[in-house]
Structure formats: C-alpha cells, structure tokens
Amino acid sequence: MNEDLTGRDRPRTLVVQADARTRTRRIVVAITTVVAVTAVGYLVWALRPIILPFIVGTLTAYLCFPLLRFFFSIGIPRPAGILLLFGAFFLAIMVIANQVGSILPDEREWLVLRTRFQYKLNERYKSFMNLEGPGQTGNIIYKYFGNDLNRLMDNVNSALRLNREERRLFMRYRAGYQNKPRIKDLYYGYFLKNTESQMSKGEIKDGLTEKEGKEAAVEPEEVSNITTVMEAVKLWIITPLVFLFLLIDDGQIKRFFVGLVPNRYFEVSLVVFDKVNRAIGNYLRGVLIECLLVGISYLTLLSVIGFEIKFALMIGLIAGIANAVPLIGPAIALAAGSAYALIAEKADSVLPFITPDNLIIAVAACVLLVMVLDSTLFQPFVVGGAVQVHPLVVFVGVIGGSILFGFAGLILAIPTIVVVKEFVSTLFRELRDYYII
C-alpha cells in the first residue's frame, strides 16, 4: 500500500520540483538583470565624458559597414577594405580639424568680436529706445519697461565685458602681439567706448592706455594650451579605436548577444535585431544627408545676403550639425546670424536692397526659408523612411538627455529614442506573432 502511494505521488513531486527550479531560475535571472542594468547605468554615468567620442566612433563605423560590404562584393579582401576605410577616416579627421580650426575665431578675433558686439548692442539699444542724446528720456516702450530692459542689458554687458587680463591681452594684440595684424582703429575705438562706459558706471575701476598695451605686448605668454590639448586627445583617441574594432568585428558582438537568448526566443531575437539594425541605418543615413543639405542651404543663403564667407561657413556648419536635434539648428542659425548682423559694418550682398540696417531681417528670412525647405523637401524625401517619433517625446528626451549627460546627451537623445522605440515595438509585435504573449 505504501509503495503504491509513493508511486502515485512521484509525478506530483517531480512537478513540484520542476516548478521550484523554474521559480529559482526566474529569480536568478531577475536579480542578474537588475544587477547588470544597475552596473551598466553606473558605468554610463561614471564614464559620461567618453560617451560622445565612443558614439561618434560607433556611428561612423556603422555608416561604413555598407562600404565594407561593397568592397568585398567587388573583390577587395576584408582586411584591405578595413585598412582603406581606416585610412580614409584618419584623413577625414585631419581635413575636418584643419578646416574647422581655420574658420573658428582665434583668441584675438574672439576678443574683437566681443568688443564689437558689446558696443553695437548698446548703440542699437540706445537708438531703439531713443536714448542717444543727453536730455532724452526714451520712448514709450522705455517708459513702461525701462527698468526691466536696463537690468537685462546689464546682465548681457556683464557677460560680454572683458576683464582686466582680457583688456591687457586686447592691448597686446592692438600693438601687434604674436606678429598678428594690429587691431583696427575702429575696433580700438569701440574698446575705448566700452571701457569708458563701464568706468562711468563703476563696473571697472581702471582702464588701459595705449602705452600700457605696448608694454604688455612684450610680456611672455603665461597660459599654455598643452594641457587642454592633451586632455582632448586622451578623450577622443577612443573614437578611431572604436571605429577600427567595430570594423574588424565580424558579427561576434551580434552572435554574443543572440547567444544569451533562450532557444524559444531565438527567431524573435533575430527579427528584432535585424529590424532595429535597419531602423538605425535609415535614421543615420537620412539625418546625415538632411544635415548636409541644411548646412549647404545656410551657407548659400547667408553668402547671398552679404555675410563674409568665413562666418557663413561657420554658421552653416554648426547649424547643419545641430539640425539633427529638432528646433536647435534654426535657433542657432538665427542667434548666430543675428549676432553677426548686429556687428556688421557693411553688407556685400548681391541683392541691392540689403543693407547693414536691415541685415537682421534678411537673416530671419533665410532661417525661415531653410526651415520651409527642410520641412517640405529634405525631411519628406530624405528622412521619410526613418522611424517617426512624436515631437513631445523628442522634446522631453532632448531636455532629459542634456540634463543627465550634457552635450553628449543632447546629441544622442534622438538616436537613443529611435532605437528604444523600434526595439520595444518590434519586440512586442514579434512576441505576439509567435504566440509567445
């Protein structure tokens, strides 16, 4: 009798043991997942300074994968194709760094730009508010909002004001420091006007004379940029290494992650991986071409309305890259273009009706025209096949990314949202199709 009961209870005991093993396995998997996610989150936060160089190398390698496959299809061995792409990558970095370095303002130009902008901004403010003469009390706008506007101008002037060391450096360049061209008399006059105005308001206690500037010009340079350059090199050396390692990888990373998936989910994981891979490719190629077209549009239009080619190229480059983040590109183009229009002494435009007085209106028209081109031509035809994301999600993602990870988070927020959206939607769709959920 006891033997019969034991025999009948044995299957039930096996079921209970199997259920216990299943629960234990699920608990272990859950704990391991939580620990892994926590560890990855901590590492991402701790290593956030290298996120941008790492992602740049990854995205560049990703864009080069089709070229590598093309080389292989025409008979070029894979190692030779990798060396060819790596050499082209380094050449592109050198060319871009050289060109960007040539158009960005150096120390002397930056001091002159701040001086010009401060002087012109205050002059335009006085003219617009009817405060040019000693006895004028301002127009109706100034009567109602004068106190608030004055506080705003004080904050702007505080940001633009040259400190004592910068004023001494300005005077060095005025005297021909580092064998660079002397600062023009016109801009030196702006500098004196700014200094006199600040001294009259008690914002600074002393000025610098021409004689003091010439004496300062023979002083040795005290600040070295070697440390800054070395720090940048240590961070961005990751980019070519990541680029090279990903090109060398022959599906090992994919096989590793797919191998972690249980057998019953194997086909689902392959489908999800391929669709996410396709979505990332569509997004990257579309956005890259869109940013290029937007940058060329800004360069062309700003040159037409009379911008110096150097500043038109700089604004086009920055606004084109920033166009990857919605609304940031046009905002940068409008702000930078308006700042240039404010300090422009002349407008060498092919359009005769554009003058320095209405140049800022022409800038706004250019930005508006590029936005129309982007929304009606570039986005529908170039980025139309990419994953579409709701504008509210984009806005929250960009703000959250910038708060958490700074500039890297600002740039990478949209690609991350695209990947997560495509991954989640594809995963649940495939799980339903395979009757898993």
Stockholm file with secondary structure:
# STOCKHOLM 1.0

chainA/1-437         MNEDLTGRDRPRTLVVQADARTRTRRIVVAITTVVAVTAVGYLVWALRPIILPFIVGTLTAYLCFPLLRFFFSIGIPRPAGILLLFGAFFLAIMVIANQVGSILPDEREWLVLRTRFQYKLNERYKSFMNLEGPGQTGNIIYKYFGNDLNRLMDNVNSALRLNREERRLFMRYRAGYQNKPRIKDLYYGYFLKNTESQMSKGEIKDGLTEKEGKEAAVEPEEVSNITTVMEAVKLWIITPLVFLFLLIDDGQIKRFFVGLVPNRYFEVSLVVFDKVNRAIGNYLRGVLIECLLVGISYLTLLSVIGFEIKFALMIGLIAGIANAVPLIGPAIALAAGSAYALIAEKADSVLPFITPDNLIIAVAACVLLVMVLDSTLFQPFVVGGAVQVHPLVVFVGVIGGSILFGFAGLILAIPTIVVVKEFVSTLFRELRDYYII
#=GR chainA/1-437 SS CHHHHHHHHHHHHHHHHHHHHHHHHHHHHHHHHHHHHHHHHHHHHHTGGGHHHHHHHHHHHHHHHHHHHHHHHTTCCHHHHHHHHHHHHHHHHHHHHHHHHHHSCCHHHHHHHHHHHHHHHHHHHHHHTTCCSTTCCCCHHHHHHHHHHHHHHHHHHHHHCCCHHHHHHHHHHHTTGGGCCCCCHHHHHHHHHHHHHHHHTTSCSCCCCHHHHHHHTTSCCCCCSHHHHHHHHHHHTHHHHHHHHHHHCCSHHHHHHHHTSCGGGHHHHHHHHHHHHHHHHHHHHHHHHHHHHHHHHHHHHHHHTTCCHHHHHHHHHHHHHHTTSTTHHHHHHHHHHHHHHHHCSCCCCSSTTCCTTTHHHHHHHHHHHHHHHIIIIIHHHHSTTSCCCCHHHHHHHHHHHHHHHHHHHHHHHHHHHHHHHHHHHHHHHHHHHTTCC
#=GC SS_cons         CHHHHHHHHHHHHHHHHHHHHHHHHHHHHHHHHHHHHHHHHHHHHHTGGGHHHHHHHHHHHHHHHHHHHHHHHTTCCHHHHHHHHHHHHHHHHHHHHHHHHHHSCCHHHHHHHHHHHHHHHHHHHHHHTTCCSTTCCCCHHHHHHHHHHHHHHHHHHHHHCCCHHHHHHHHHHHTTGGGCCCCCHHHHHHHHHHHHHHHHTTSCSCCCCHHHHHHHTTSCCCCCSHHHHHHHHHHHTHHHHHHHHHHHCCSHHHHHHHHTSCGGGHHHHHHHHHHHHHHHHHHHHHHHHHHHHHHHHHHHHHHHTTCCHHHHHHHHHHHHHHTTSTTHHHHHHHHHHHHHHHHCSCCCCSSTTCCTTTHHHHHHHHHHHHHHHIIIIIHHHHSTTSCCCCHHHHHHHHHHHHHHHHHHHHHHHHHHHHHHHHHHHHHHHHHHHTTCC
//
